[in-house]
Every structure is written in structure tokens, then in C-alpha cells.
Amino acid sequence: MHIIMGACERSKSVKRVIYTASVMSASPRKEDDFSFKNVMDESCWTPLHCPFAHAQKVEQDYISSKTLTEKEILAYNTEGEKRRIKVVSLICALVGGNGILEYIPGSISVIISPLSGQRLRYKQLKLLQEMLGSVPLVHIDDVCEAHIFCIEKDIISERFMCVSQWPMMQEIVDYYEFKFPNAQVLKEVESDKSGTPCNSIKLLDLGFKYKYNMEQILDGSAEYARSVGGLLDL
């Protein structure tokens, strides 16, 4: 990250850097007792000392890496006139929808895991629910549009949630079971009676609009997986 930012500064032409962050760095868990805050928003930072039952070492390392890197790059905004580059951080939800790759990306593998039966990916879906109190989703097209929006809009250096939907894990499982009645859908879920809503109003207040709802994201993810050779039995 420091190498990239250093190159941007030396170029003397880069004025703004859009950093693609992850909701894994924005858990609404409290620092003291690890209970959930009332809402997940840009003020939330994942407490790295919180024990997550569904996180193996690879997930723990990813969470730490994304959290510490985002904090470090946002520190560029606090160095006054010394820094000439503005940093905008887009905290992206679990990305789904149709794509152009010839394989199934990891994020979509997590979304469709109730259908695919991939236990490792399904455990990662449980981890999201455990960490965030819901499963924040966003369509890949909306992610691309949000990046362009932040590039073209003369906005201040800030952190923005890029989350269009935040269903509970149970809602995703129920939807896929309804949509594909003949599929063997994995049904055991991370239980949480009260979901934690996600507030992405900061980006919306600037004029950004999301185009895709939960059903479109889930449908697009399943269709994409089938188009590249996955979920052939559906």
C-alpha cells in the first residue's frame, strides 16, 4: 500500500485515491463485550481481538489485513498539507450478480453456497452473519458505478458504505429454497434473532442510487455460476 501511495504522490498528477475496502473491516461488534451496536455504519471498525467461531486462520488473517490496511490508508487524510492526495474508502459488501470471468469468484461462491453445498464457503457465509449481524450484499454493477461516482464527484476524503441489501442468512437460504425447490439447499444457519441494519445513507445523500435488490443479486449470482459450469444440477 505504501509503495502504491508513494508512486501516486511522486506522479504529482493523482489527486484522489479510491480504496476498495471490505465490510469485514466494519463489524458493528462492540470493543468491550462484543455485543452488536444498533446499526452498522462508517463509524464501525472490526475489533480484532473478538473471537469469531467461524473464522479459521485464513479468515482471521484476511480480517486483520483489510482492517489494518484501511486504517493505514485513511491516515493519509489526517496529515494536513503534507499530503496532496485525498483518500476515499468504499466499504464494499459481499459482491454478487452476473460477471464476465470464466470462473466463479470467491464472493459469489459464498453467496451460492446454500445451493452448491460447498461447506467451506457456507461457513464463510456464517462468519459474515456472526461478524456483521446480517449478510450485507451489493451487485457488481453497483460497485463499479459507486467507484466511478466517487471519482467524478468532488467529495471530501471519507469512508462510505457500499451496501444495497443486508438480509439475514436465513433469508438467503429461504429464498434459494423457494427459487430452486428441487435443490438440496443447506439449511443450518448462524442464528441471530435480531439482525443488524446497515446504514449506507452517506453515499445516497450525495446522489448515488443502487439499481439491484436482494432477489436480483441472488438470481444473478446463481445464473452466473451456472453459465460457467457450476450448479449444473439446478
TORDO-274587 format. One line per 2 residues: for each residue x, y, z of N, C-alpha, C. Coordinates in steps of 0.2 Angstrom, whole numbers, plus 5000, padded with zeros to 4 digits. Layout:
BEGIN
X Y Z X Y Z X Y Z; ...;
This chain:
BEGIN
5004 4994 5000 5000 5000 5000 5004 5006 5000; 5010 5006 5004 5014 5012 5004 5018 5013 4998;
5019 5008 4994 5023 5008 4988 5018 5012 4983; 5012 5010 4983 5007 5012 4978 5005 5020 4980;
5004 5021 4986 5003 5028 4988 5009 5033 4986; 5015 5030 4988 5021 5034 4986 5022 5035 4979;
5020 5030 4974 5020 5031 4967 5015 5037 4965; 5009 5037 4968 5004 5042 4967 5006 5049 4969;
5010 5049 4974 5012 5056 4976 5018 5058 4972; 5022 5054 4970 5028 5056 4965 5025 5058 4958;
5020 5055 4956 5017 5057 4950 5015 5064 4949; 5013 5067 4955 5011 5074 4955 5004 5075 4951;
5001 5070 4948 4995 5071 4945 4989 5067 4948; 4990 5063 4952 4985 5059 4956 4982 5064 4962;
4976 5065 4961 4973 5069 4966 4968 5066 4971; 4966 5060 4969 4961 5056 4974 4963 5049 4972;
4963 5045 4978 4963 5038 4978 4957 5035 4980; 4954 5030 4977 4948 5027 4979 4950 5020 4981;
4949 5018 4988 4952 5012 4990 4946 5007 4991; 4946 5001 4988 4941 4996 4989 4942 4993 4995;
4938 4994 5000 4938 4991 5007 4933 4985 5007; 4932 4982 5013 4928 4977 5014 4924 4977 5020;
4918 4975 5020 4914 4975 5026 4917 4971 5032; 4921 4967 5030 4925 4963 5035 4929 4967 5040;
4930 4974 5038 4934 4978 5042 4929 4983 5046; 4922 4982 5045 4917 4986 5048 4912 4983 5052;
4914 4978 5056 4910 4974 5060 4907 4979 5066; 4900 4978 5067 4897 4983 5072 4897 4980 5079;
4902 4975 5080 4903 4972 5086 4906 4977 5091; 4904 4978 5097 4907 4982 5102 4914 4980 5104;
4918 4985 5106 4925 4983 5108 4925 4980 5115; 4921 4981 5119 4921 4979 5126 4918 4972 5127;
4911 4971 5125 4908 4965 5127 4906 4961 5120; 4908 4964 5114 4907 4961 5108 4900 4960 5106;
4895 4963 5110 4888 4963 5108 4888 4968 5102; 4882 4968 5098 4881 4972 5092 4879 4979 5094;
4881 4984 5090 4879 4990 5090 4872 4990 5087; 4868 4996 5087 4861 4996 5084 4861 4996 5077;
4867 4999 5074 4867 4999 5067 4874 4998 5064; 4875 4996 5058 4882 4996 5055 4883 5001 5051;
4888 5006 5052 4889 5011 5048 4896 5013 5047; 4898 5019 5044 4905 5020 5043 4909 5021 5049;
4906 5022 5055 4910 5023 5061 4912 5016 5064; 4910 5011 5061 4911 5004 5064 4918 5001 5062;
4922 4999 5066 4928 4995 5065 4928 4989 5068; 4930 4983 5065 4931 4977 5067 4936 4976 5073;
4933 4974 5079 4938 4973 5085 4942 4967 5084; 4948 4967 5082 4952 4962 5080 4954 4957 5086;
4952 4959 5092 4953 4954 5097 4946 4950 5099; 4941 4951 5094 4935 4947 5095 4936 4940 5093;
4934 4935 5096 4934 4928 5094 4928 4926 5090; 4929 4925 5083 4924 4923 5079 4924 4916 5078;
4919 4912 5080 4919 4905 5080 4920 4902 5073; 4917 4905 5068 4918 4903 5061 4924 4905 5057;
4928 4908 5060 4934 4911 5057 4940 4906 5058; 4943 4903 5053 4949 4900 5053 4955 4905 5052;
4961 4902 5052 4967 4907 5052 4967 4911 5045; 4965 4908 5040 4965 4912 5034 4960 4918 5034;
4954 4916 5037 4949 4922 5038 4951 4927 5043; 4954 4925 5048 4957 4929 5053 4962 4934 5050;
4967 4931 5046 4972 4935 5043 4969 4940 5038; 4964 4938 5034 4961 4942 5030 4957 4948 5033;
4954 4947 5039 4950 4952 5043 4955 4957 5045; 4961 4954 5048 4966 4959 5051 4969 4963 5045;
4971 4960 5040 4974 4963 5034 4969 4969 5031; 4963 4968 5030 4958 4973 5027 4957 4978 5032;
4957 4977 5039 4955 4982 5044 4961 4986 5045; 4967 4983 5046 4973 4987 5047 4975 4991 5041;
4975 4989 5035 4976 4992 5029 4972 4998 5028; 4965 4997 5029 4961 5003 5028 4962 5008 5033;
4964 5007 5039 4965 5012 5044 4972 5016 5042; 4976 5012 5039 4983 5015 5037 4982 5020 5031;
4978 5018 5026 4977 5022 5020 4973 5028 5022; 4968 5027 5027 4964 5033 5028 4968 5038 5033;
4974 5036 5035 4978 5040 5039 4981 5046 5035; 4981 5044 5028 4984 5049 5024 4979 5056 5024;
4973 5055 5026 4968 5061 5026 4970 5065 5032; 4974 5063 5037 4975 5067 5043 4981 5070 5044;
4985 5070 5038 4992 5073 5038 4992 5080 5035; 4986 5083 5035 4986 5090 5033 4989 5092 5026;
4993 5097 5026 4996 5100 5019 5001 5095 5017; 5004 5091 5022 5009 5087 5020 5007 5082 5014;
5001 5080 5014 4999 5075 5009 4994 5079 5004; 4995 5077 4998 4992 5081 4992 4986 5076 4989;
4985 5070 4992 4981 5066 4989 4975 5064 4994; 4969 5065 4991 4963 5063 4995 4962 5056 4995;
4960 5052 5000 4958 5045 5000 4951 5044 5002; 4947 5041 4997 4940 5039 4999 4940 5031 4999;
4937 5029 5005 4937 5022 5006 4929 5019 5004; 4929 5015 5000 4922 5012 4999 4922 5005 5002;
4918 5004 5007 4917 4998 5011 4912 4994 5007; 4914 4989 5003 4910 4985 4999 4907 4979 5003;
4901 4978 5002 4898 4972 5004 4900 4965 5000; 4897 4960 5002 4898 4954 4998 4896 4955 4991;
4900 4954 4986 4898 4956 4979 4895 4950 4976; 4889 4951 4972 4886 4946 4968 4884 4949 4962;
4880 4945 4958 4877 4947 4952 4881 4943 4946; 4879 4945 4940 4882 4942 4934 4889 4945 4933;
4893 4941 4930 4900 4944 4928 4903 4941 4922; 4909 4943 4920 4912 4941 4914 4918 4936 4915;
4920 4934 4921 4925 4929 4922 4923 4922 4919; 4928 4918 4918 4926 4911 4916 4926 4907 4922;
4927 4909 4928 4926 4905 4934 4922 4909 4939; 4920 4905 4944 4916 4908 4949 4920 4912 4955;
4920 4918 4955 4924 4922 4960 4922 4920 4967; 4927 4921 4972 4926 4919 4979 4919 4921 4982;
4918 4928 4981 4912 4931 4984 4906 4928 4982; 4905 4926 4975 4899 4923 4973 4899 4916 4975;
4904 4912 4976 4904 4906 4979 4901 4906 4986; 4903 4911 4990 4900 4912 4996 4892 4913 4996;
4890 4917 4991 4883 4918 4991 4879 4912 4989; 4882 4908 4984 4878 4902 4981 4879 4896 4985;
4883 4897 4991 4885 4891 4995 4879 4887 4997; 4873 4890 4999 4867 4885 5001 4865 4881 4995;
4866 4883 4989 4865 4879 4983 4870 4874 4981; 4876 4876 4981 4882 4872 4979 4884 4867 4984;
4882 4868 4990 4884 4863 4996 4891 4863 4998; 4895 4869 4995 4902 4869 4997 4902 4871 5005;
4905 4867 5009 4904 4868 5016 4909 4874 5018; 4915 4874 5015 4920 4880 5017 4917 4886 5016;
4914 4887 5010 4910 4894 5008 4904 4895 5012; 4901 4890 5014 4895 4890 5018 4897 4893 5025;
4902 4890 5027 4905 4893 5034 4907 4900 5034; 4909 4902 5028 4911 4909 5027 4905 4914 5027;
4899 4911 5024 4893 4914 5025 4891 4915 5032; 4892 4910 5036 4890 4910 5043 4894 4915 5047;
4901 4916 5045 4905 4920 5048 4903 4928 5047; 4901 4929 5041 4898 4936 5039 4892 4937 5044;
4888 4933 5045 4882 4934 5049 4884 4935 5056; 4889 4931 5058 4892 4931 5065 4895 4938 5066;
4899 4940 5061 4903 4946 5062 4899 4952 5062; 4894 4952 5057 4890 4959 5055 4883 4959 5057;
4880 4953 5059 4873 4953 5062 4869 4953 5056; 4871 4952 5050 4867 4951 5044 4872 4949 5038;
4870 4948 5032 4874 4947 5026 4874 4953 5021; 4878 4958 5022 4877 4964 5018 4879 4961 5010;
4875 4964 5006 4876 4962 4999 4876 4968 4994; 4879 4967 4989 4879 4973 4983 4881 4969 4977;
4878 4972 4972 4879 4969 4965 4885 4972 4962; 4888 4968 4958 4895 4970 4955 4894 4977 4951;
4888 4977 4947 4887 4983 4943 4887 4990 4948; 4883 4989 4953 4883 4995 4958 4890 4996 4961;
4894 4991 4962 4901 4993 4965 4905 4997 4960; 4904 4995 4953 4908 4998 4948 4905 5006 4948;
4899 5006 4948 4896 5013 4947 4898 5017 4953; 4898 5014 4959 4900 5018 4965 4907 5021 4965;
4912 5017 4962 4919 5019 4961 4919 5025 4956; 4915 5024 4951 4915 5030 4946 4912 5036 4949;
4907 5035 4953 4904 5041 4956 4908 5044 4960; 4912 5040 4964 4917 5044 4969 4923 5047 4965;
4924 5044 4959 4930 5048 4955 4927 5054 4952; 4921 5054 4950 4919 5060 4946 4916 5065 4951;
4914 5063 4957 4911 5068 4962 4916 5071 4966; 4916 5078 4967 4921 5081 4971 4919 5080 4978;
4920 5074 4981 4918 5073 4988 4924 5074 4992; 4923 5075 4999 4928 5075 5003 4931 5068 5005;
4937 5068 5008 4940 5062 5009 4936 5058 5015; 4933 5053 5014 4929 5050 5019 4929 5042 5018;
4925 5039 5022 4923 5032 5022 4916 5031 5020; 4914 5027 5015 4907 5026 5013 4906 5019 5013;
4900 5017 5015 4897 5010 5015 4894 5010 5008; 4896 5004 5005 4893 5002 4998 4890 4996 4999;
4884 4996 5002 4879 4991 5003 4872 4992 5001; 4869 4988 4997 4862 4989 4995 4857 4985 4999;
4859 4979 5001 4855 4975 5005 4858 4972 5010; 4855 4970 5016 4858 4967 5021 4853 4962 5024;
4851 4956 5021 4847 4951 5023 4850 4947 5028; 4846 4943 5032 4849 4938 5037 4851 4932 5033;
4855 4928 5035 4857 4922 5032 4851 4918 5030; 4846 4918 5035 4840 4914 5034 4836 4916 5028;
4836 4922 5027 4833 4925 5021 4836 4922 5015; 4842 4922 5014 4846 4920 5008 4844 4912 5007;
4845 4908 5013 4843 4901 5012 4836 4900 5010; 4831 4904 5013 4824 4903 5012 4823 4905 5004;
4826 4910 5002 4825 4912 4995 4827 4907 4990; 4833 4904 4991 4836 4899 4987 4831 4893 4987;
4829 4891 4993 4825 4885 4993 4818 4886 4990; 4815 4892 4990 4809 4894 4986 4811 4894 4978;
4816 4897 4977 4818 4898 4969 4820 4892 4966; 4823 4887 4970 4825 4881 4967 4823 4875 4971;
4816 4873 4971 4813 4869 4975 4816 4862 4975; 4819 4860 4969 4822 4853 4969 4829 4853 4971;
4832 4858 4973 4839 4858 4975 4840 4856 4982; 4845 4853 4984 4847 4851 4991 4850 4857 4994;
4846 4861 4997 4849 4868 5000 4851 4866 5007; 4857 4869 5008 4860 4869 5015 4856 4873 5019;
4854 4871 5025 4849 4875 5029 4851 4877 5036; 4856 4874 5039 4858 4876 5045 4861 4883 5045;
4859 4888 5049 4861 4895 5048 4864 4897 5055; 4868 4903 5054 4870 4906 5060 4864 4910 5063;
4862 4908 5069 4856 4911 5072 4858 4918 5075; 4853 4922 5074 4853 4929 5077 4846 4932 5076;
4843 4932 5082 4836 4934 5082 4835 4941 5079; 4839 4945 5080 4838 4952 5078 4844 4954 5074;
4842 4955 5067 4848 4957 5063 4850 4964 5064; 4856 4966 5062 4859 4972 5062 4858 4976 5056;
4854 4981 5055 4854 4985 5049 4860 4989 5047; 4861 4990 5041 4867 4993 5038 4865 5000 5036;
4868 5005 5038 4866 5012 5036 4871 5014 5030; 4869 5015 5024 4873 5017 5019 4871 5024 5016;
4868 5028 5021 4865 5034 5019 4870 5039 5016; 4876 5039 5019 4881 5044 5017 4882 5044 5009;
4882 5039 5006 4883 5038 4999 4877 5040 4995; 4871 5038 4998 4865 5040 4995 4863 5048 4995;
4865 5051 5001 4864 5058 5002 4868 5062 4996; 4873 5059 4994 4877 5063 4989 4874 5062 4982;
4869 5058 4981 4866 5057 4975 4867 5050 4972; 4870 5045 4975 4871 5039 4972 4865 5035 4973;
4863 5030 4968 4857 5026 4968 4859 5019 4966; 4857 5014 4970 4858 5007 4969 4853 5005 4964;
4854 5000 4960 4850 4998 4955 4847 4991 4956; 4850 4987 4961 4849 4980 4961 4847 4978 4969;
4841 4974 4969 4839 4972 4976 4841 4965 4977; 4839 4962 4983 4842 4956 4985 4841 4950 4980;
4834 4950 4978 4832 4945 4973 4837 4945 4967; 4838 4951 4964 4842 4951 4958 4849 4949 4959;
4852 4951 4965 4859 4949 4967 4859 4941 4967; 4854 4938 4971 4855 4931 4972 4853 4927 4965;
4848 4930 4961 4847 4927 4955 4853 4927 4950; 4856 4933 4950 4861 4934 4945 4867 4930 4947;
4869 4929 4954 4874 4925 4956 4873 4918 4954; 4867 4915 4955 4866 4908 4953 4866 4907 4945;
4863 4912 4942 4864 4912 4934 4871 4912 4932; 4875 4916 4935 4882 4917 4933 4886 4910 4934;
4884 4907 4940 4888 4901 4942 4886 4895 4937; 4880 4895 4935 4878 4890 4930 4881 4891 4923;
4882 4898 4922 4884 4899 4915 4892 4897 4914; 4895 4897 4920 4902 4895 4919 4904 4888 4922;
4898 4884 4922 4899 4877 4923 4898 4874 4931; 4895 4879 4935 4894 4877 4942 4886 4876 4942;
4884 4873 4947 4877 4872 4949 4873 4869 4943; 4876 4864 4939 4874 4861 4933 4867 4857 4935;
4866 4855 4941 4861 4850 4943 4854 4854 4944; 4855 4861 4944 4849 4865 4945 4844 4866 4939;
